[in-house]
Amino acid sequence: MKDARRSGCPINLTLEILGDRWSLIVLRDMMFGNRRHFRELLTKSDEGIASNILADRLRRLVEEGLISKADDPSHKQKSLYSLTEMGIALVPVFAMMGAWGRRFLPVTEELSIRAELLEDGGPALWDDFMEELRAIHLGAPRPARSVFGELQAAYEATVARRLATAAC
């Protein structure tokens, strides 16, 4: 895949790798949902990716160097997918996409809370998140701050608030 590029334009080259919906969804779920097994990526995403599409996107993302695949030490029949440095470097891109979506599209509160926090936190928060992703996916030392935990807690609080409001 890497040899058959249409041009040297950085936007075109990026779109050749990330220009389909499912690649971004897989990366999003790995980044923000810590989903690292095929089954988790298949069943825990709201978008409902088909298994053959997921298998193809995982293969392509590995080929392109955005994720890696290794045998899962906890289960000999499972593979463990990890973000690479190239994949982790997409955090600012996802943050900006989330900010744009929040500004112009009809998002839901619970599914946009992470984007809001990333937008509000700016580059300093993105750097902290990337440091934590390096610990989770690349084995780097764990940072003191867990941005992943903060984003997850905000999401869970927003869902709980919505459920409590709906029950009234």
Beta strands, then each sheet from edge to edge (+ up, - down):
strand 1: 67-71
strand 2: 79-83
sheet 1: 1+ 2-
end
